[in-house]
Amino acid sequence: MAKKVRVGVLFGGRSGEHEVSLVSAASVLRALDPAKYDVIPIGITKQGRWVLPQALAQGNRPALKEASLTHSDLRRAFDHSAAVVLPAEPSQGTLIPAASTESPSQPFHLDVVFPVLHGTFGEDGTVQGLLELADIPYVGAGVLGSAVGMDKDVQKRLFRQAGLPVADYLAVRRQEWDTNRKAVLRAVRRLRLPVFVKPANLGSSVGISKVSRWAALPEAMEHAFEFDKKVLVEQGITGREVEVSVLGNEEPKASLPGEVIPAREFYDYTAKYLEESTRFVVPAKLTPRQTRRFQELAVAAFRATECEGMARVDFLLSRRSGKIYISELNTIPGFTAISMYPKLWQASGLSYSELVDRLIELALERHREKSRRRFSVELPRQRGGVMKE
């Protein structure tokens, strides 16, 4: 029998999207075929500690019953866990016990890591950088693509440079807001109401507000600044919300588009995760020409931001003009069984479990390709203090 691939599923995180990560991770863990994979669930607490469930750390398998696993099980796993660290050393690739905790019976070597982390310290390139230093293959975008995908301001600048359609917006830093608020308010008024105010470096609609009266703008700005030092004020576009999933490395492919129809005024955190009234139309009711255009733009956005592995690209289709605008790109989209990223691939002919398999394959393929590169160069010998040519 072929050796199982040991997959470390990384979830939780020091982020405002910690709870969302648990929901996504439970779905991924349930989808991983135990006949193919040796699964290691790795939690990151809200304080940033890496932990293994206690039973797993002591060598008892299986530690979790993946078939019936829920996000509540993962939350409880934090209560009975052993702290571990991942050394940033390419010769290791192994989780080892933290010095201050009881030692596990054995270290855990990882063949590949599946980060199911949303938001800061997980989706922004930080964890990806650690995995690069440790020389461990991982699912999803690399350091650059992850960092760009997290910063919606830089992301939009790259979209514009690539000639992709983006609605008008203004990026405001906390220092500008604190020292010259009147100038910021004047600049924002160049946009038309309504506008959307959101943290530049967060997802899952955390900290976002729709502003329909200018008098409400200061409160919305203060709310967004609670989550980030940079805030975006975006021109509101009245229209349809369309999403496309992208999958691949050098030759990315786009799924069929899907449409989000929130029951609330807009697709906020409550509509995404706390209510079941939001409707999803998959595939979206579009003309063949519109479908092709959404797919082309999704792949173009993926390439413009140096993405790899996966991403979900969100669009707005103006009801007035019929123009398509790229709203944002997410490098680690929601991954629950009912999330749009897997739903769109299912509608395109790829099941949830097949999608997880393919993402792991892409991670291993990218790592093999990277291993072909040279990372050192021998300098010519020197003669008499002068480099010999």
Steps between C-alpha positions, in 0.01 A plus 500: 500500500616855427619697799240740636568870464521664842294819485512762773170692502571838657202684649397771748748783508562837662236674292153647511403208276607229745150352535442497124821302462371228732190452287705476180759267656236256626373463143850444361581241769179311422585499128854359529490131408661297784604240241720765330599733779643489849337813640654715774261773625710796620328781686619856549345665803376858507824583682709346219610172667524196270342194661418135433199331660634330814402148390683543171806649668522192724488268201136385520339467156258606378478806722192633328220321320518688172175355364290684760736786579352844567647842567394457864724193521791708376425774750500244783829359368667822614405416859688168496810561295879494507700794369730437205726705276602473137872579468586733212764256383482310169659184640217451751150529349381367833281620783687476830383562857524849640754519783239599758263208445488128554684329216302300244605139462630574151564794267269531200657537158275679249489422128272794421307765692145608419456848656132559571567840653307816427626851562818635658782269611379225270373623167741793468828326418632465855427128541594444136841655573555263791407201284742621231781521757411152625492377136159338540255490207175684573165558339414838352680817403864570584635783712457774240157392376375458856624842611351671196176307538471624857564868431198605297653840423818356342286237331285762330808694389632187327161441339503853361855464374392182317211690341232318700175678596489628858246740652625833639630488855714685751754347741530681835760436768429541871761777530328701223162451665626603843692810387303635203148363520337791315725452197420128495126569515528749212692247292248224569211724392633484144339156495125456474278357770473226594859406583640196678758535776720200582835409657762458227644182650211284612238275347168329574339848496638570850495873578313597183224762490271636231472879524192661345528835685821701528419563868551126562847491343709589809346218705559252216863613471560458874346152488724392212810643669437268794622218273773660288716809467393545137139530388340499156204717405355349184245630255179302542383322185134410477482165333554127524771330708675231296783271611739278306737235638849459351717189530853431377861609497655591163179427307212613722142412411181681593177341619152590389389828662253501788280778635452601863157642586511617865175552687664783689597835349839361402702180546638573847639269769154418635370409155805282434522304822211561741191489280376252244288745301767587241434330165767367267426450133754253361568532216395863467238592242723673248540504126777280355692816413471632857607164641812496283581857597474428873726198458756697298509779757531252787806334345648841415455616860660175622803559280526873580535427871750212455256247645549125503288207606163660559310825527145626487445819301200716591331727248225759475284514187348850470128493433514846344790461259552124479869560579692239701720616789747286695422543867778292655694175489524259795794257516348278773126523441240348727527123476188365663291252301258783419762767428506645152852388411427123518138546386616664177742218428232243575277670242798488263542124545749474788374360832612634838728201572645514146564872547692437823703227324580734213613780731741266676630380162559861394690571822728200445547587130605856584744377763658255254537779245653729762753233598649523151624853567849587618520690828876553515777603264872430544700818457816494285826464687681819595862574414685774685179642640350534153221273389619271220284502189 
